[in-house]
Amino acid sequence: MLDRIHRLAAGPDRRILGIVGGPGAGKSTLADAIRERTDPHRVAVVGMDGWHLANSTLERLGRLERKGAADTFDAAGYVAFLERFRTDASTTIWAPEYRRSVEEPIGGALEIGPEVTLLVTEGNYLLLDDPPWDRVRPLLDEAWFLAPEEATRRARLVARHEQVGRTHDEALARADGSDAANAAVIASTAARADTTFTDDSVAGILGP
């Protein structure tokens, strides 16, 4: 697969690789591994989570307890970013980044220069066929779906929640509540991916 990534990044046209999977599937781990093994001047990694609505907005809308559901993101803004990456290679584009330490997006944190030819974007709803999410899939040159063993995914998710200060019981409740509901929706979109990886090992995808 690493050879395929290099071909996608070869240019001159810009390409987009989408990495999809449920919460805790290993999307950001794989995206980071790709960045480490490729030319950082030609490959950029931008997560869909940067388009999370702010916690204050979700609270106002009554959606904070469902954070991570498809309607808790600025989906149209994310689509607009992907379209701009495709069409505007003449200027630097700035993208938001989701910071797990504060569980909020930080605007303008990621720089995508004109020299970037491959955008690796990872997220939950890249294959969803509900508007406006349905505009994402046509913008992806390839879509990879990560489907590790459920026990592995859940364990990672619980650990992630604990790392940001939740108790073990709170982490379990989140993983088995809203996260599980979102994961079921995401799993239903797997057929729209080009390739599904059931092995959660990054090394198994990228090679030694």
C-alpha positions in Angstrom: 0.0 0.0 0.0 2.9 2.4 0.6 3.7 2.1 -3.1 0.2 3.1 -3.9 0.4 6.1 -1.6 3.6 7.2 -3.4 1.8 6.9 -6.7 -1.1 9.0 -5.5 1.3 11.7 -4.3 3.4 11.7 -7.4 1.4 14.5 -9.0 1.0 16.7 -10.9 -2.7 16.5 -10.1 -3.9 16.7 -6.5 -5.3 13.5 -5.0 -7.3 12.7 -1.9 -7.1 9.5 0.1 -9.9 9.0 2.7 -9.5 6.7 5.7 -12.8 5.7 7.3 -13.8 3.7 10.3 -15.6 3.8 13.6 -14.3 5.5 16.8 -11.1 3.8 17.9 -10.6 2.0 14.6 -7.1 3.4 14.2 -7.7 6.0 11.5 -5.4 8.7 13.0 -2.7 6.1 13.8 -2.7 5.0 10.1 -2.8 8.6 8.8 0.2 9.5 11.1 2.1 6.5 9.9 1.6 7.5 6.3 2.9 11.0 7.0 5.9 9.6 8.7 6.8 7.4 5.8 6.2 9.9 3.0 7.4 13.3 1.9 5.9 15.9 4.3 6.2 18.5 1.6 3.9 16.5 -0.8 1.6 14.8 1.7 -0.7 16.5 4.2 -2.9 14.9 6.8 -6.2 16.6 7.9 -8.8 14.9 10.0 -12.5 15.4 9.6 -12.7 16.0 13.4 -11.4 19.5 12.9 -15.0 20.4 11.7 -16.6 19.4 15.0 -19.0 22.1 16.2 -17.7 23.7 19.4 -18.9 22.3 22.7 -20.7 25.5 23.5 -22.6 25.3 20.2 -23.5 21.6 20.8 -24.7 22.5 24.3 -26.9 25.2 22.9 -28.3 22.9 20.3 -28.9 20.1 22.8 -26.4 17.8 21.0 -23.5 17.7 23.4 -24.3 14.2 24.8 -24.3 13.0 21.2 -21.0 14.6 20.2 -19.5 12.6 17.4 -22.8 12.0 15.6 -23.1 13.1 12.0 -25.1 16.2 12.8 -22.5 17.5 15.3 -20.0 18.5 12.6 -19.9 21.4 10.1 -20.2 18.9 7.2 -20.7 21.6 4.5 -17.5 23.3 5.7 -15.5 20.1 5.5 -16.8 19.5 1.9 -15.8 23.1 1.0 -12.3 22.4 2.3 -11.9 19.3 0.2 -13.2 21.1 -2.9 -10.8 23.9 -2.3 -7.9 21.5 -2.0 -8.9 20.0 -5.3 -9.2 23.3 -7.2 -6.9 25.8 -5.5 -3.2 24.7 -5.7 -1.9 28.3 -6.0 -2.1 29.4 -2.4 -1.7 28.0 1.2 -4.8 26.6 2.7 -5.3 26.6 6.5 -7.4 23.9 8.1 -8.6 23.3 11.7 -7.3 20.6 13.9 -9.1 18.7 16.7 -7.2 18.7 19.9 -8.1 15.7 22.1 -6.5 17.4 25.1 -9.3 20.0 25.2 -11.8 18.1 23.1 -12.3 21.1 20.8 -11.2 22.1 17.2 -8.5 24.7 16.8 -9.0 26.9 13.7 -6.1 27.5 11.3 -3.8 25.0 13.0 -2.8 23.0 9.9 -1.0 24.4 6.9 -1.4 22.9 3.4 1.0 24.5 1.0 0.8 24.7 -2.8 3.4 21.9 -3.1 1.1 19.3 -1.5 -0.2 16.8 -4.0 -1.8 14.2 -1.7 -4.3 15.0 1.1 -4.9 12.1 3.5 -8.1 12.8 5.4 -9.5 10.6 8.0 -12.9 10.5 9.7 -16.1 8.7 10.5 -18.6 9.9 7.9 -16.6 10.2 4.6 -18.8 7.4 3.1 -22.2 8.5 4.4 -24.7 9.1 1.7 -26.9 11.6 3.5 -26.5 15.3 2.4 -24.2 17.1 2.6 -21.9 14.2 3.5 -22.8 12.5 0.2 -20.6 15.1 -1.5 -17.4 13.7 0.1 -17.1 10.3 -1.5 -17.0 11.7 -5.1 -14.0 13.9 -4.0 -12.0 10.9 -2.8 -9.6 9.1 -5.2 -9.5 6.2 -2.9 -11.4 5.3 0.3 -10.0 2.8 2.9 -12.3 1.4 5.6 -10.7 0.1 8.8 -12.6 -2.6 10.6 -10.5 -4.1 13.4 -11.8 -6.6 15.9 -14.6 -5.1 17.9 -13.0 -5.8 21.2 -9.8 -4.1 20.0 -11.7 -1.0 18.8 -13.7 -0.7 22.0 -10.6 -1.1 24.3 -8.8 1.6 22.4 -11.8 3.9 22.7 -12.2 3.3 26.4 -8.4 4.1 26.9 -8.8 7.3 24.8 -11.7 8.5 27.0 -9.7 7.8 30.1 -6.7 9.8 28.8 -8.8 13.0 28.7 -9.9 12.6 32.3 -13.0 10.4 32.2 -13.3 7.7 34.9 -13.4 4.1 33.8 -17.2 3.9 34.2 -17.7 7.2 32.3 -15.4 5.9 29.5 -17.4 2.6 29.3 -20.7 4.5 29.2 -19.5 6.7 26.4 -18.0 3.9 24.4 -21.1 1.7 24.8 -23.5 4.6 24.4 -23.2 7.3 21.8 -19.9 6.0 20.4 -21.5 2.5 19.7 -24.5 4.1 18.0 -22.2 6.2 15.8 -20.1 3.1 15.0 -23.1 1.2 13.8 -23.9 4.0 11.3 -20.3 4.1 10.1 -20.2 0.4 9.7 -23.2 0.5 7.4 -21.2 2.7 4.9 -18.3 0.3 4.5 -19.5 -1.0 1.1 -18.7 2.4 -0.4 -15.0 2.0 0.3 -12.5 0.7 -2.2 -10.8 -1.5 0.3 -11.6 -2.8 3.8 -8.9 -3.7 6.2 -10.0 -6.1 9.0 -6.4 -6.2 10.4 -6.0 -3.2 12.7 -2.2 -3.4 12.4 -0.7 -0.3 10.6 2.3 -2.4 9.7 0.0 -4.9 8.0 -1.2 -2.1 5.7 2.0 -0.2 5.0 4.5 -3.1 5.2 7.7 -3.3 7.2 
